[in-house]
Each structure stands twice: as C-alpha cells, then as structure tokens.
C-alpha cells in the first residue's frame, strides 16, 4: 500500500511539473495583435499537430502541414472580421521572432526579417491577405497594411510547413466619417443621419433637423 501511495504521489508530482513547465512557455500577446478566430490547413497528418496549434499561444506545441491532395501546402488564419493587417510574424519555439512579413495595400506581404531572421522561410513561404467572409468595398485608402479577414501562408512547391506560433498584427477596419461598417464594407449614411470616423452605425439627426447623404458630423443636421 505504501509503494502504491508513493507511486501515485510521484505521478501527481510529475504532472504538476509538466503543467508548470508548459505554462512557462506560454507567450504573451503583443501590441496590436489580432486574436484569431480559427485556423485551417491543406492537410495535417496527425490530430496533435493541427493548424490550431500555430495560434494557441503555447510554445511547446506546433502545427505540421502537408499539401494533401493539391499541389500547394497552405495554412489559413481566419479573423473574426475585416482588419487591416500590418505584419505576420513566425515565432521559434524559444519565444523569439523568427521571420516577419510586412503587408502593404498593393501587394502580398513582403518578408522583412526581424528578430532571428530566417532566410529559408522568406525564400519558400508566401504570405497573402484575403477576404473570404467579408467584403472590403468603399474602405478608405491605406498604406502600411492590407485589408482582409484571412491570412494565408503557402508553399507552391508542396513542401511541408511547421509553425510553433504565428502572430498577426493590425487594426480592425474602420470607415471614414459619413460612412458606417457593414458585412459588405463601408456604406454611406442615409439622409438625416451622420457618422464620425470608425462608426459602425449612423446617428440620427435631432427631431426636426435634416442632413444630406454621407454627412460627417452633427453640424450637418440643419433646419430645412
């Protein structure tokens, strides 16, 4: 009985140590980080290395992706809305940035190094920003980021991809004054309403006041 109790205590101590060890490798979120909604991949041969492990904050887990039945290996990070994505960073299992892709409105994201720079990832991995669930019509022109709701990392060579952590930074897409955000992008405020920058709805003018379509402030509401 004593031997059994000792073994049981030893097993509990081992589990406690492993839990604390894994917790020590959980990274903190960075400034302007976009919290992903989910991740999918072309094919992961094992449940324990699925794409969700590339966005789970744990540095002791990783995703392993192969091309499956297609010619391209890809992993997609799905966002919970329309964002202007600035950077995508691959982290090594040490917790340090390994490769950084910087995104612009007129092209795919360019590999810009940063941290412990990985030339191999730059040469073989393409990072692009897409819209799958939302439309980006009538959004204000921007530089230094790219609109989309999906981040895609791909290798056309069909080579396997392994990621410990992928971090996406940027800001939620916002409409300019006189517009409001919908699932179809920015739309102008109706007559007798107005909005300021970043509005998700338009504000009605006070009773007895009127404004033209696309009004940008309360001062646009006037007596007819």
C-alpha positions in Angstrom: 0.0 0.0 0.0 2.9 2.4 0.8 4.5 1.6 -2.5 1.2 2.3 -4.3 0.8 5.6 -2.5 4.3 6.7 -3.2 3.9 5.9 -6.9 0.7 7.8 -7.1 2.2 10.9 -5.4 5.2 10.7 -7.7 2.9 10.6 -10.8 1.0 13.7 -9.5 4.2 15.5 -8.9 5.3 14.7 -12.5 2.0 16.0 -13.9 2.4 19.2 -11.7 5.9 19.8 -13.1 4.8 19.3 -16.7 1.9 21.7 -16.3 4.1 24.3 -14.8 6.7 23.8 -17.5 4.2 24.2 -20.3 2.8 27.3 -18.7 6.3 28.8 -18.6 6.3 28.6 -22.4 3.0 30.3 -23.0 3.7 33.6 -24.8 2.1 36.9 -24.0 0.1 38.7 -26.7 2.0 41.6 -28.4 0.8 45.2 -29.1 -1.9 45.4 -31.9 -2.2 41.6 -32.1 -5.3 40.4 -33.7 -6.8 37.4 -31.9 -7.5 34.7 -34.5 -10.9 33.1 -34.7 -9.6 29.7 -36.1 -7.1 28.1 -38.4 -7.3 25.6 -41.2 -4.8 23.9 -43.4 -4.4 21.9 -46.6 -3.7 18.7 -44.6 -2.4 17.8 -41.2 -1.5 14.1 -41.0 -1.9 14.0 -37.2 -4.6 15.5 -35.0 -2.0 16.5 -32.5 -0.2 18.8 -35.0 -3.3 20.5 -36.4 -3.3 24.2 -37.6 -4.9 25.4 -34.3 -1.6 24.8 -32.6 0.0 27.6 -34.6 -2.2 30.1 -32.9 -2.7 28.6 -29.3 -0.1 30.8 -27.5 1.8 27.7 -26.4 5.5 27.5 -27.4 5.6 23.8 -26.6 3.1 22.9 -29.4 3.4 23.3 -33.2 1.4 22.7 -36.4 2.6 20.4 -39.1 1.0 20.9 -42.6 1.4 19.0 -45.8 -0.1 19.6 -49.2 -2.7 16.8 -49.0 -4.2 16.2 -52.4 -3.3 19.5 -54.0 -0.1 20.9 -55.3 0.2 23.7 -52.7 0.7 23.5 -49.0 -1.2 26.2 -47.1 -2.3 27.3 -43.7 -5.0 29.9 -43.2 -5.6 32.0 -40.1 -9.2 33.2 -40.0 -10.1 36.5 -38.3 -13.4 37.5 -36.7 -14.0 40.5 -39.0 -12.3 42.8 -41.5 -8.9 44.0 -40.5 -6.0 46.0 -41.9 -3.2 43.5 -41.4 0.3 45.1 -40.8 2.5 42.1 -40.1 2.6 38.4 -39.8 5.4 37.0 -37.5 6.6 33.4 -37.2 8.0 32.7 -33.7 10.5 30.0 -32.9 9.9 27.6 -30.0 12.3 29.7 -27.9 9.7 32.5 -28.0 11.7 34.8 -30.2 10.5 36.2 -33.6 12.0 34.1 -36.4 10.5 35.6 -39.6 8.5 38.7 -40.2 6.3 39.5 -43.2 5.2 43.2 -43.6 2.0 43.8 -45.5 1.1 46.7 -47.9 -2.1 47.5 -49.7 -0.8 47.0 -53.2 1.0 43.6 -52.9 1.4 40.4 -50.9 3.2 40.6 -47.6 7.0 41.0 -48.0 9.5 39.1 -45.9 11.4 41.7 -43.9 13.3 39.7 -41.4 13.3 40.9 -37.8 14.4 39.1 -34.7 16.2 35.9 -35.6 15.9 36.2 -39.3 15.1 33.0 -41.3 16.2 33.2 -44.9 14.7 29.8 -45.7 11.1 30.9 -44.7 11.5 34.1 -46.8 12.6 32.1 -49.9 9.9 29.4 -49.7 6.8 30.8 -47.9 4.3 33.3 -49.4 2.1 35.3 -47.1 -1.1 36.9 -48.6 -4.2 38.6 -47.2 -7.6 37.6 -48.5 -11.3 38.3 -47.9 -13.5 35.2 -47.6 -16.4 36.2 -45.4 -16.4 40.0 -45.6 -16.2 42.4 -48.5 -13.9 45.4 -48.5 -15.7 47.8 -50.7 -15.6 51.6 -50.1 -12.9 51.3 -47.5 -10.6 54.3 -47.1 -7.2 54.0 -48.9 -4.4 52.9 -46.6 -0.7 52.3 -46.7 1.4 50.1 -44.4 -1.3 47.4 -44.1 -3.7 45.3 -46.2 -7.4 44.7 -45.7 -8.7 41.2 -45.3 -10.3 38.6 -43.0 -7.9 35.7 -43.8 -4.1 35.3 -43.6 -2.7 32.6 -45.9 0.8 31.1 -45.7 1.6 28.9 -48.6 4.3 26.9 -50.4 3.7 26.3 -54.1 6.5 23.7 -54.1 4.3 21.5 -51.9 6.9 21.3 -49.2 5.8 20.7 -45.6 5.3 23.6 -43.2 6.0 23.6 -39.4 5.0 26.6 -37.2 5.3 26.9 -33.5 3.4 30.2 -33.3 2.1 32.7 -35.9 1.2 36.2 -34.8 -0.9 38.6 -36.8 -0.9 42.3 -36.0 -3.0 45.2 -37.3 -6.2 47.0 -36.6 -9.9 46.4 -37.3 -11.0 48.1 -40.5 -12.8 51.4 -40.0 -14.9 53.5 -42.2 -14.2 57.2 -42.7 -16.7 59.8 -41.5 -20.0 59.8 -43.3 -20.0 56.0 -43.6 -20.7 53.0 -41.5 -19.3 49.4 -41.5 -21.4 46.5 -42.8 -20.6 43.0 -43.8 -20.3 44.3 -47.3 -17.8 47.0 -46.4 -18.4 50.7 -45.9 -21.7 52.3 -46.8 -22.7 56.0 -46.8 -25.0 57.2 -44.1 -28.6 57.8 -45.2 -30.1 61.2 -45.3 -30.9 62.8 -42.0 -28.1 60.8 -40.2 -24.4 61.3 -39.8 -21.2 59.5 -38.6 -17.7 60.2 -37.5 -14.5 58.1 -38.3 -14.8 54.5 -37.3 -18.5 54.3 -36.8 -20.4 51.1 -37.1 -23.8 52.8 -37.2 -25.1 56.2 -38.2 -26.6 58.6 -35.7 -30.0 60.2 -36.5 -30.3 63.9 -36.5 -32.3 65.5 -33.8 -36.0 65.8 -34.4 -36.8 68.5 -36.9 -33.2 68.6 -38.3 -32.1 67.3 -41.7 -28.8 66.3 -43.4 -27.7 65.1 -46.8 -26.5 61.6 -47.5 -23.0 60.9 -46.2 -23.0 63.6 -43.5 -19.9 63.6 -41.3 -20.9 65.4 -38.1 -23.9 66.7 -36.1 -23.3 70.1 -37.5 -24.5 68.8 -40.8 -28.0 68.5 -39.3 -29.8 71.7 -40.0 -33.3 73.1 -40.2 -34.8 72.5 -43.7 
